[in-house]
Amino acid sequence: AMSGSGIGISIARNRFSWVRAALVSQPEAAELARQHNDANVLALGERLITAETAKESVQKFLSTEFEGGRHQRRVDKLSQIGKSTAYLGGGGLVFFAKLFIVGIFLLL
């Protein structure tokens, strides 16, 4: 997801209980967002990062898996917030988010 700074779009996406949007400005942050927080939406600020950094961030995000382990408890707690409004879960949502990001990546 993209917006000028990335802040607005990340706030808007995180309003849904099944979304864990991470605003990143470096590929390493995209990787950590997936590894440690099981982020399923990548938010980028088009005015704040270069096209190359955006592409690298998307590639890292799409190629990184959630580590689970010590991070799972935190993700489970976040998932419980507003759970009654969630209608997509688990792998289906991650797949949907990745398809959306790939679409944005192709536009870059």
For each residue, the residues with C-beta under 8 A, 3 or more apart:
1: 6 9 10 13 21 41 42 43 44 100 101 104
2: 6 9 43 44 45 46 104
3: 6 7 8 9 43 45 46
4: 8 45 46 47
5: 8 45 47 48
6: 1 2 3 9 10 23 24 25 43 44 45 46 48
7: 3 10 11 23 45
8: 3 4 5 11 12
9: 1 2 3 6 12 13 21 43
10: 1 6 7 13 14 21 22 23 41 43
11: 7 8 14 15
12: 8 9 15
13: 1 9 10 16 19 21 41 43
14: 10 11 19 20 21
15: 11 12 19
16: 13 19 82 85 86
17: 79 81 82 83 85 86
18: 40 79 85 86 87 88 89 93
19: 13 14 15 16 40 41 93 97
20: 14 37 38 39 40 41 75 78
21: 1 9 10 13 14 39 40 41 42 43
22: 10 29 30 33 37 39 41 42 43
23: 6 7 10 43 44 45
24: 6 27 29 30 33 42 43 44 57 61
25: 6 29 44 45 48 49 53 57
26: 29 30 53 57
27: 24 30 31 53 56 57 59 60
28: 31 32 60
29: 22 24 25 26 32 33 57
30: 22 24 26 27 33 34 42 57 58 60 61 64
31: 27 28 34 35 60 61 64
32: 28 29 35 36 37
33: 22 24 29 30 36 37 39 42 61
34: 30 31 37 38 39 60 61 64 65 66
35: 31 32 64 65 66 67 71
36: 32 33 67 71
37: 20 22 32 33 34 71 74 75
38: 20 34 66 71 75
39: 20 21 22 33 34 42 61
40: 18 19 20 21 93 94 97
41: 1 10 13 19 20 21 22 97 100 101
42: 1 21 22 24 30 33 39 57 58 61 97 101
43: 1 2 3 6 9 10 13 21 22 23 24
44: 1 2 6 23 24 25 49 54 57 58
45: 2 3 4 5 6 7 23 25 48 49
46: 2 3 4 6 49 54
47: 4 5
48: 5 6 25 45
49: 25 44 45 46 53 54 57
50: 53 54
51: 54 55 108
52: 55 56
53: 25 26 27 49 50 56 57
54: 44 46 49 50 51 57 58 108
55: 51 52 58 59 105 108
56: 27 52 53 59 60
57: 24 25 26 27 29 30 42 44 49 53 54 60 61
58: 30 42 44 54 55 61 62 101 102 104 105 108
59: 27 55 56 62 63 105
60: 27 28 30 31 34 56 57 63 64
61: 24 30 31 33 34 39 42 57 58 64 101
62: 58 59 98 101 102
63: 59 60
64: 30 31 34 35 60 61
65: 34 35
66: 34 35 38 71 75
67: 35 36 71
68: 71 72
69: 72
70: 73
71: 35 36 37 38 66 67 68 74 75
72: 68 69 75 76
73: 70 76 77
74: 37 71 77 78
75: 20 37 38 66 71 72 78 79
76: 72 73 79 80
77: 73 74 80 81
78: 20 74 75 81
79: 17 18 75 76 83 86
80: 76 77 83
81: 17 77 78
82: 16 17 85 86
83: 17 79 80 86
84:
85: 16 17 18 82
86: 16 17 18 79 82 83 89
87: 18
88: 18 92 93 96
89: 18 86 92 93
90: 93 94
91: 94 95
92: 88 89 95 96
93: 18 19 40 88 89 90 96 97
94: 40 90 91 97 98
95: 91 92 98 99
96: 88 92 93 99 100
97: 19 40 41 42 93 94 100 101
98: 62 94 95 101 102
99: 95 96 102 103
100: 1 41 96 97 103 104
101: 1 41 42 58 61 62 97 98 104 105
102: 58 62 98 99 105 106
103: 99 100 106 107
104: 1 2 58 100 101 107 108
105: 55 58 59 101 102 108
106: 102 103
107: 103 104
108: 51 54 55 58 104 105
